[in-house]
Amino acid sequence: MLNDGAGHPARWLPPLQLDGCSQMAIDRALLDASLAVPGGAPALRLYRWSRPTLSLGRHQRTLASHWLELAEEGVIDLVRRPSGGRAVLHGGDLTYALIWPAAPARRQRAYGLACGWLCRAFAGLGQPLRFGRQASSRDRANCFATSTSADLVHGDGAKRIGSAQFWQGGTLLQHGSIQIDPPRDLWYELFAEAPPLLPPLPLAGDQLEEHLRRCAERHLPLGGWSRHTRHGWEAGLAWQERPLQAEEWRRIELRRGDHALGPGPGPSGPGSAPEPVESA
């Protein structure tokens, strides 16, 4: 049995398509809300981005000067994630955010358990994934340029999902970008390399989101494992769908500026501006 928090039902939030600052503020607000509840409040959501957006990891303090130029021209928005990792181009992906109170303290074990539902989901689509095997590198600004043990790749090594974590008070916030149809031209303009060559998925839109939701509800061990089936152990925590409420939206609006970088929606937060460097 895994750590199970305090037995609160896991919250499923309906998918939203919003600007990057709003999406990051929502995830941070969910983490804050979990930390404020004795035992924590687990939550999961999937979402999409209303504009092409480059999100930088929490500790990524430099970025290529042409990224800022593209932001100034209105081609992309720039935001900073609460989680770590490197830069991710959003717009052709589906993003997930997981709040897990009392997650296993060992980072790699937490990644393995927090990504298991995705492995199940893609196996069910006929596209099995495995964890990456490359060493992490701070020399590569693009998250999808390397595939570490935090990432999920196809058999040929093409990276489908990149994940990153942020921990506070024993609670895990894990972000992941599920690439579906990465924009080739913009990807090359940003990173001077092509996006991963990914096989098309048999599901899209609402059908894909519902498939991922079902797999998460069965296989995310937020409340430990409760029963064994012919498919293995299944998660035992109850799930409850609950959209964001008016008071939550008010708190989210106050935090939008914390995640803005350069031009884009919302003011830049104090100390949030990265240091530009010349492009190679």
C-alpha positions in Angstrom: 0.0 0.0 0.0 1.3 3.5 -0.9 1.0 6.6 1.1 -2.6 7.7 0.7 -2.9 11.3 2.0 -6.0 11.7 4.1 -8.6 9.9 2.1 -10.1 12.9 0.3 -11.6 11.9 -3.1 -9.4 12.7 -6.0 -10.7 15.7 -7.9 -11.1 15.6 -11.7 -11.3 19.0 -13.3 -12.9 19.3 -16.7 -10.5 20.2 -19.5 -10.0 23.9 -20.3 -8.3 25.7 -23.2 -6.8 29.0 -21.9 -3.7 31.2 -22.2 -0.5 29.9 -20.5 -0.5 32.3 -17.5 -4.0 31.2 -16.6 -3.1 27.5 -16.9 0.0 27.8 -14.7 -2.0 29.9 -12.2 -4.6 27.2 -12.0 -2.0 24.5 -11.3 -0.3 26.6 -8.6 -3.7 27.4 -7.0 -4.6 23.7 -6.9 -1.3 22.9 -5.2 -1.9 25.7 -2.6 -5.4 24.4 -2.0 -4.1 20.9 -1.4 -1.4 22.2 1.1 -4.1 24.0 3.0 -6.2 20.9 3.6 -5.2 18.4 6.3 -3.9 15.4 4.5 -4.0 17.1 1.1 -6.4 17.1 -1.8 -5.3 15.1 -4.8 -6.4 16.4 -8.2 -5.8 15.8 -11.9 -6.7 17.8 -15.0 -6.0 17.8 -18.7 -5.8 21.1 -20.7 -4.9 22.7 -24.0 -3.4 26.1 -24.8 -5.3 28.9 -26.6 -2.1 30.2 -28.2 1.3 28.8 -29.2 3.2 29.1 -25.9 6.8 28.3 -24.8 6.9 27.3 -21.1 10.2 27.5 -19.3 11.1 25.3 -16.3 11.2 26.8 -12.8 15.0 27.0 -12.8 15.6 27.8 -16.5 17.1 31.3 -16.3 18.4 31.8 -19.8 16.7 31.7 -23.1 17.7 32.3 -26.7 17.3 35.9 -27.8 15.1 34.9 -30.8 12.6 33.5 -28.4 12.1 36.9 -26.9 11.9 38.4 -30.4 9.1 35.9 -31.4 7.2 36.8 -28.2 7.6 40.5 -29.0 6.2 39.8 -32.5 3.2 38.0 -31.0 4.2 34.7 -32.5 4.4 32.9 -29.1 3.6 33.6 -25.5 6.3 33.0 -22.8 5.4 31.6 -19.4 7.3 30.1 -16.5 6.1 26.8 -15.0 6.1 26.0 -11.3 7.7 22.7 -12.2 11.3 22.1 -13.3 12.7 20.8 -16.6 13.4 22.6 -19.9 11.4 24.6 -22.4 8.3 23.0 -23.9 6.4 24.3 -27.0 2.7 24.0 -26.4 -0.1 24.2 -28.9 0.0 20.9 -30.6 -0.1 19.0 -27.3 -2.4 18.0 -24.4 -1.0 18.9 -21.0 -1.7 17.2 -17.7 -1.2 18.5 -14.2 -1.3 16.1 -11.2 -1.5 17.1 -7.5 -0.4 14.2 -5.3 -0.3 14.7 -1.5 2.1 12.4 0.3 3.6 11.1 -2.9 6.6 8.6 -2.6 9.6 10.7 -1.6 12.0 9.1 -4.0 11.8 11.1 -7.2 12.2 8.2 -9.6 9.6 6.1 -7.8 7.2 9.0 -7.9 7.8 9.4 -11.7 7.2 5.7 -12.3 4.0 5.6 -10.4 2.7 9.0 -11.6 3.2 8.0 -15.2 1.9 4.4 -15.0 -1.6 5.4 -16.1 -0.2 7.0 -19.2 1.6 3.8 -20.1 -1.6 1.9 -19.7 -3.5 4.5 -21.7 -1.1 4.4 -24.7 -0.9 0.6 -24.6 -4.7 0.6 -24.9 -4.3 2.7 -28.0 -1.9 0.2 -29.5 1.1 2.4 -28.9 3.1 1.1 -26.0 5.5 3.5 -24.3 8.6 3.1 -22.2 10.7 5.4 -20.0 13.6 7.2 -21.6 17.2 6.2 -20.8 19.2 9.3 -21.6 21.0 11.4 -19.0 19.5 14.8 -18.3 21.4 17.7 -19.7 21.3 21.4 -18.9 23.0 22.1 -22.3 19.8 21.4 -24.2 17.2 24.1 -23.8 14.4 22.0 -25.4 12.7 19.5 -23.2 12.0 17.2 -26.1 15.7 17.1 -27.2 16.5 14.4 -24.6 14.5 11.5 -23.1 15.3 10.8 -19.5 13.7 8.4 -17.0 11.1 11.1 -16.4 9.9 10.8 -20.0 7.9 8.3 -22.1 9.0 7.3 -25.5 8.0 5.0 -28.3 10.0 1.9 -29.2 12.0 3.8 -31.7 12.9 6.4 -29.1 10.5 9.1 -30.3 9.5 11.1 -27.2 5.8 11.3 -26.8 5.5 12.7 -23.2 7.8 14.9 -21.2 7.2 15.4 -17.5 8.6 17.6 -14.7 8.0 17.9 -11.0 7.7 20.5 -8.2 7.6 19.5 -4.6 6.3 21.5 -1.6 5.5 20.2 1.9 5.6 16.6 0.7 3.0 17.2 -2.0 3.9 16.7 -5.7 2.9 18.8 -8.6 3.7 16.9 -11.8 3.3 18.5 -15.2 3.4 16.6 -18.5 3.2 17.5 -22.1 1.6 14.8 -24.3 2.7 15.8 -27.9 0.0 15.0 -30.4 0.6 17.2 -33.5 3.6 19.4 -32.7 3.9 22.4 -35.1 6.8 21.6 -37.3 7.7 25.0 -38.6 7.5 26.8 -35.3 9.3 24.0 -33.5 12.2 24.3 -36.0 12.2 28.2 -35.7 12.5 27.9 -31.9 14.9 24.9 -31.5 16.6 24.6 -34.9 15.6 21.0 -35.0 12.5 19.0 -36.1 9.9 17.8 -33.5 9.8 14.1 -32.7 8.3 12.0 -35.4 5.2 10.5 -33.8 2.7 8.0 -35.1 -0.9 9.4 -35.3 -3.2 8.5 -32.5 -6.4 6.5 -33.1 -8.4 8.9 -30.9 -8.5 12.7 -30.8 -10.2 15.6 -29.0 -12.9 14.6 -26.4 -12.5 10.9 -27.1 -8.8 11.0 -26.3 -9.4 13.0 -23.1 -12.1 10.6 -22.0 -9.8 7.6 -22.6 -7.0 9.2 -20.6 -9.4 10.1 -17.8 -10.7 6.5 -17.5 -7.1 5.2 -17.3 -6.2 7.7 -14.7 -9.2 6.8 -12.5 -8.3 3.1 -12.7 -4.5 3.2 -12.4 -3.3 6.4 -10.6 -2.4 5.1 -7.1 -3.2 8.4 -5.3 -5.0 6.5 -2.5 -2.9 3.3 -2.7 -3.9 0.0 -4.4 -7.2 -1.5 -3.4 -7.9 -4.6 -5.5 -6.2 -7.0 -7.8 -7.7 -7.8 -11.3 -6.5 -9.8 -14.2 -4.9 -6.6 -15.4 -2.9 -6.1 -12.1 -3.5 -4.0 -9.1 -5.9 -1.1 -9.6 -6.1 2.2 -7.7 -8.6 2.5 -4.9 -9.4 6.2 -4.5 -12.8 7.6 -5.3 -12.9 10.3 -8.0 -15.2 13.4 -8.1 -15.6 15.7 -11.0 -15.6 19.3 -9.8 -15.0 22.4 -12.0 -13.3 25.5 -10.6 -15.5 27.6 -8.4 -15.9 31.4 -8.4 -13.7 31.9 -5.4 -11.0 29.7 -6.9 -11.1 31.8 -10.1 -10.6 35.0 -8.1 -7.4 33.5 -6.5 -6.2 32.3 -9.9 -6.6 35.7 -11.4 -4.4 37.1 -8.7 -1.6 34.7 -9.6 -1.6 34.9 -13.4 1.2 37.5 -13.4 3.5 35.3 -11.4 4.0 33.1 -14.5 4.4 35.7 -17.3 7.7 36.2 -19.0 8.2 39.2 -21.4 5.3 40.2 -23.7 2.1 38.2 -23.3 -1.0 38.0 -21.1 -0.6 39.5 -17.6 2.3 41.5 -16.1 5.6 39.9 -15.4 6.1 38.8 -11.9 8.9 40.1 -9.7 12.2 38.4 -10.5 10.6 36.3 -13.3 12.4 37.7 -16.3 15.0 35.3 -17.7 18.4 36.5 -18.9 18.4 36.5 -22.8 21.4 35.0 -24.6 22.3 35.3 -28.2 21.1 32.5 -30.5 23.6 30.0 -31.8 
